[in-house]
Amino acid sequence: MIDNIADRKYMLVLDDRVFYFGLLGHKMQARKLGAVSIYLAPEGQFRLKEGNGQWSRHQIAIVEPYQSHEVVSDCGKIISVLIEPERLERSELSRLIAEYRDPECVAGLVARLRSVTAQLSGSRPDGEMTTREFDRIVIGRELDTRRIDMRVVSVLNELELEGLESQSLAADLAAKIGLSSSRFLHLFKEQTGVSFRNYRMWRRARTFLLHANNSSSLTDVALTLGYPDSSHFSHSIRKTFGLQPRSIRIGSQNLRVDSSARMMAYSCA
């Protein structure tokens, strides 16, 4: 058990990174996240099932983006790190997966992430944390970024800043960078490794994390995020996270959420 934080629940959300320590959800079904997912139980082990495979026990595990999987923690809590793959160098993604699947690395990775959890969940935010700082603190090194066509970079930046609500989003974005819709969709997948449709579905569902513990109604959240109705919203969130929005809300009570926050007291060494 991580000393003195048994009752803490914490989430740090950046544009392309998420750190979570809290309840896993005992009724979780299969989930499909659009990020590289690292899992670690705060104590003991957890069980993982990928796709139609068999259940296996782990101290720490990594799941590739858009891979359906289920997770069950013996203690009911989980430490989770999400890394968006679109801006990540392809060789870095392969290196990261190999590292977290190397039995010789397990003990060091487990010790590091449990220590990081104690530090982050106990610190107070002061300013903004960059992706590079997050990587140094959580992963232990800066991850190499991918060189992307500047037209696609401008699209990614606009999506992160302006949201995903417009139903004609692909056509609108294509027009802004001077491409036809079909050429834009091809270029986007070529440069990022994921289809625009899947990227948009994931990022919209991911944004719900920022609303997980607030007091606004789920209907209002669904409309804010651009879902056509509550049914579509609930289906998308359940398909992505393996839980209904209401269950996530219940499990997020007393969850402290920081957005782009720097933990000044934490040493990256």
Stockholm file with secondary structure:
# STOCKHOLM 1.0

chainA/1-269         MIDNIADRKYMLVLDDRVFYFGLLGHKMQARKLGAVSIYLAPEGQFRLKEGNGQWSRHQIAIVEPYQSHEVVSDCGKIISVLIEPERLERSELSRLIAEYRDPECVAGLVARLRSVTAQLSGSRPDGEMTTREFDRIVIGRELDTRRIDMRVVSVLNELELEGLESQSLAADLAAKIGLSSSRFLHLFKEQTGVSFRNYRMWRRARTFLLHANNSSSLTDVALTLGYPDSSHFSHSIRKTFGLQPRSIRIGSQNLRVDSSARMMAYSCA
#=GR chainA/1-269 SS CCTTCTTCCEEEECSSEEEEEEECCTTCCCBCCSSEEEEECSSSCEEEEETTSCCEEESEEEECTTCCEEEEETTSEEEEEEECSTTBCHHHHHHHHHHHTCGGGHHHHHHHHHHHHHHHHHSCCCSCCCHHHHIIIIISSCCCBCCCCHHHHHHHHHHHHHCSCCTTHHHHHHHHTTCCHHHHHHHHHHHHSSCHHHHHHHHHHHHGGGGTTSSSCHHHHHHHTTCSSHHHHHHHHHHHHSSCHHHHHHHTTTCEEEESCCCTTCCCC
#=GC SS_cons         CCTTCTTCCEEEECSSEEEEEEECCTTCCCBCCSSEEEEECSSSCEEEEETTSCCEEESEEEECTTCCEEEEETTSEEEEEEECSTTBCHHHHHHHHHHHTCGGGHHHHHHHHHHHHHHHHHSCCCSCCCHHHHIIIIISSCCCBCCCCHHHHHHHHHHHHHCSCCTTHHHHHHHHTTCCHHHHHHHHHHHHSSCHHHHHHHHHHHHGGGGTTSSSCHHHHHHHTTCSSHHHHHHHHHHHHSSCHHHHHHHTTTCEEEESCCCTTCCCC
//
